[in-house]
Amino acid sequence: MRQSERQHAMGERLYGVIEALNEVTLKVMSGVLHYVPIGVFAIVAETVSQQGLATLLSLGDMVVVLYIALATQLLIYCGIMRLFGVKLRTFFREARTPMATAFATQSSSGTLPLTINAAHRLGIPKSIYGFSLPLGATLNMDGAAIRIAISAVFAANVMGAPLDFISMVQIVLIGTLVSVGTAGVPGAGIIMIATVFAQVGLPIETVALLTAIDALVGMGCTALNVTGDLVGTSVIARSEGEELQEAFVEEAPVRR
């Protein structure tokens, strides 16, 4: 019995140390995030200096179309959350930290600890977010899928060969499958796009042009990926009838 008590005490102390380290990490990340806008500006400035302003301007239309598509997807997320009674203001208040981190780092896997912390602060049970968020960081790449489709249309237009319906269906199917297996790290999007282009017969040479704006499009797509993970987790929690924080759930009857 004494040995069991001693092991229990050691386990409690170890747990306390890990909790303290977690709190320190979150405090450090909170301080770092105050400088995220400066970091994002530096990333854009580096891209411009390396590739030249003319190259970015020639690809400006694609960037604009991509962010319109990402914004449309975000609006769809908002509609789904409203349907399940999730309070949008509270959701984005807690989700802004992982969203900003994903935007700056272009890494959904690296943002996972902050995403988990945001889910905890939203009042989502650990039994749900402990499974859905790591799974989503690996499989849920909706931003990457949007990027593949728009990149394919851009490449076809550059070569003067518009895509027919069959080609577009191919791109959607292959792009979805490839995006599921994409690593959540910076730069993985270019490899993913090159793979899709090779499969559907698009010119690989256009991938070099897309490399010039990799940072610009990667930031937005990664932020949407992380947002989608949190949205899905929140909706699952509501669909399971979990009682979340009062500020998180709007005054609406809980669906049974």
C-alpha positions in Angstrom: 0.0 0.0 0.0 2.8 2.4 0.9 4.5 1.8 -2.5 1.2 2.5 -4.3 0.7 5.7 -2.4 4.3 6.7 -3.2 3.7 6.1 -6.9 0.5 8.0 -6.8 2.3 11.0 -5.2 5.0 10.8 -7.8 2.4 10.7 -10.5 0.7 13.8 -9.1 3.9 15.7 -8.9 4.8 14.7 -12.5 1.3 15.8 -13.6 1.8 19.2 -11.8 5.2 19.7 -13.6 3.7 19.0 -17.0 0.7 21.3 -16.2 3.1 24.1 -15.2 5.2 23.6 -18.4 2.0 23.8 -20.4 1.0 27.1 -18.8 4.5 28.5 -19.4 4.3 27.5 -23.0 0.9 29.1 -23.5 2.2 32.3 -21.8 5.2 32.4 -24.2 3.0 31.8 -27.2 0.7 34.6 -26.0 3.6 37.0 -26.0 4.8 35.9 -29.4 1.4 36.4 -30.9 1.6 40.1 -30.2 4.3 40.3 -32.9 2.5 38.1 -35.4 1.5 41.0 -37.7 5.2 42.0 -37.9 6.2 38.4 -38.8 3.5 38.2 -41.5 4.7 41.4 -43.0 8.3 40.1 -43.0 7.3 36.9 -44.8 5.5 38.9 -47.5 8.4 41.3 -47.8 10.9 38.4 -48.2 8.8 36.9 -51.0 8.6 40.2 -52.9 12.3 40.7 -52.6 13.2 37.2 -53.9 10.6 36.9 -56.7 10.2 40.5 -57.7 7.1 42.6 -57.6 6.2 42.1 -61.2 5.9 38.3 -60.7 3.5 38.8 -57.7 1.4 41.3 -59.6 1.1 38.8 -62.5 -0.3 36.3 -60.1 -2.4 38.8 -58.2 -5.7 37.7 -59.8 -5.2 34.1 -58.6 -4.4 35.3 -55.0 -7.6 37.4 -55.0 -9.8 34.6 -56.3 -8.2 32.2 -53.8 -9.0 34.4 -50.8 -12.5 35.0 -52.0 -13.0 31.3 -52.1 -11.5 30.9 -48.6 -13.8 33.7 -47.3 -16.8 31.9 -48.9 -15.9 28.7 -47.2 -15.6 30.6 -43.9 -19.1 32.0 -44.4 -20.3 28.4 -44.9 -18.7 27.5 -41.6 -20.5 30.4 -39.9 -23.8 29.2 -41.3 -23.3 25.7 -40.1 -22.3 26.9 -36.6 -25.4 29.2 -36.5 -27.5 26.2 -37.4 -26.2 24.3 -34.4 -26.5 27.2 -32.0 -22.8 28.1 -31.7 -22.2 31.7 -30.8 -19.9 33.1 -33.5 -18.5 36.0 -31.4 -17.3 33.7 -28.7 -16.1 31.1 -31.1 -13.8 33.5 -33.1 -12.6 35.2 -29.9 -11.1 31.9 -28.7 -10.2 30.6 -32.2 -8.3 33.7 -33.3 -5.1 32.6 -31.6 -4.7 29.3 -33.5 -6.0 31.0 -36.6 -3.4 33.7 -36.4 -0.6 31.2 -35.6 -1.6 29.0 -38.5 -1.6 32.0 -40.8 1.9 33.0 -39.7 3.5 29.6 -39.5 1.6 27.8 -42.4 1.6 24.7 -40.2 -1.6 23.1 -38.9 0.3 20.4 -37.1 2.5 23.0 -35.3 -0.6 24.9 -34.3 -2.3 21.9 -32.8 -1.5 22.6 -29.1 -3.1 26.1 -29.5 -6.1 24.6 -31.3 -6.6 22.1 -28.4 -6.3 24.9 -25.9 -8.9 26.9 -27.8 -11.3 24.0 -27.8 -10.8 23.6 -24.0 -11.5 27.3 -23.5 -14.7 27.0 -25.6 -15.9 24.3 -23.2 -15.7 21.4 -25.6 -15.3 18.1 -23.7 -11.8 16.6 -23.9 -13.3 13.2 -25.0 -14.3 15.0 -28.2 -11.5 17.4 -29.1 -8.8 15.0 -27.9 -9.8 12.8 -30.9 -11.2 15.1 -33.5 -8.5 17.8 -33.5 -5.5 15.6 -34.1 -7.5 13.7 -36.7 -8.5 17.0 -38.4 -4.9 18.3 -38.4 -4.0 15.2 -40.4 -7.0 14.7 -42.7 -9.0 17.9 -42.9 -7.3 20.0 -45.6 -10.2 22.0 -47.1 -8.0 25.0 -47.7 -5.5 22.9 -49.5 -8.3 21.4 -51.7 -9.5 24.8 -52.7 -5.9 25.8 -53.5 -5.4 22.8 -55.8 -8.6 23.6 -57.8 -7.7 27.3 -58.3 -4.1 26.5 -59.1 -5.2 24.0 -61.8 -7.5 26.6 -63.4 -4.6 29.1 -63.3 -2.2 26.7 -65.0 -4.7 25.8 -67.7 -5.4 29.5 -68.4 -1.6 30.2 -68.6 -1.2 27.5 -71.2 -4.3 28.7 -73.1 -6.1 25.3 -72.7 -9.3 25.7 -70.6 -10.4 22.7 -68.7 -13.4 20.6 -69.8 -15.9 19.1 -67.3 -14.2 15.7 -67.2 -10.8 17.3 -66.3 -12.4 19.4 -63.6 -14.0 16.3 -62.1 -10.6 14.6 -62.2 -8.9 17.5 -60.4 -11.6 17.6 -57.7 -11.3 13.9 -57.0 -7.5 13.6 -57.2 -7.0 16.9 -55.3 -9.3 15.8 -52.5 -7.4 12.5 -52.1 -4.0 14.2 -52.3 -4.9 16.9 -49.8 -5.9 14.3 -47.2 -2.4 12.9 -47.2 -0.6 16.3 -47.2 1.7 17.0 -44.3 0.6 20.0 -42.2 4.0 21.8 -42.6 5.1 24.8 -44.7 5.9 24.1 -48.3 3.9 20.8 -48.6 1.4 22.5 -50.8 3.8 22.9 -53.7 4.6 19.2 -53.7 0.9 18.4 -53.5 0.1 20.7 -56.5 2.9 19.2 -58.6 1.6 15.7 -57.9 -1.9 16.7 -59.0 -0.6 18.4 -62.2 1.3 15.3 -63.2 -1.7 13.1 -62.7 -4.1 15.3 -64.8 -1.6 16.3 -67.5 -1.1 20.0 -66.6 2.3 21.5 -67.3 4.7 21.1 -64.4 6.5 24.3 -65.5 3.7 26.4 -64.0 4.5 25.0 -60.6 7.5 27.3 -60.6 5.2 30.3 -61.0 3.1 29.2 -58.1 6.2 28.9 -55.9 6.4 32.6 -56.1 3.2 33.0 -54.1 3.5 29.9 -52.0 3.7 31.9 -48.7 0.8 34.2 -49.6 -1.6 31.4 -50.4 -0.3 28.9 -47.9 -1.0 31.2 -45.0 -4.7 31.6 -45.8 -5.2 28.0 -46.6 -3.6 26.8 -43.4 -5.7 29.2 -41.3 -8.8 27.8 -43.0 -7.7 24.3 -42.3 -7.3 25.0 -38.5 -10.6 26.9 -38.4 -12.4 23.9 -40.1 -11.0 21.6 -37.4 -12.4 23.7 -34.6 -15.7 24.2 -36.4 -16.1 20.5 -36.9 -15.3 19.8 -33.3 -17.8 22.3 -32.1 -20.5 21.0 -34.3 -19.8 17.4 -33.2 -20.0 18.5 -29.5 -23.4 20.2 -30.1 -24.8 17.2 -32.1 -23.9 14.9 -29.2 -26.0 17.1 -26.9 -23.0 18.2 -24.8 -23.6 21.2 -22.5 -21.0 23.7 -23.4 -20.2 27.0 -21.8 -23.1 29.4 -21.6 -21.2 32.0 -23.6 -20.4 29.5 -26.3 -24.0 28.3 -27.0 -26.7 30.7 -28.1 -30.1 30.6 -26.4 -31.7 27.9 -28.6 -33.2 24.5 -27.8 -30.6 21.8 -27.7 -31.3 19.2 -30.4 -31.8 15.7 -29.1 
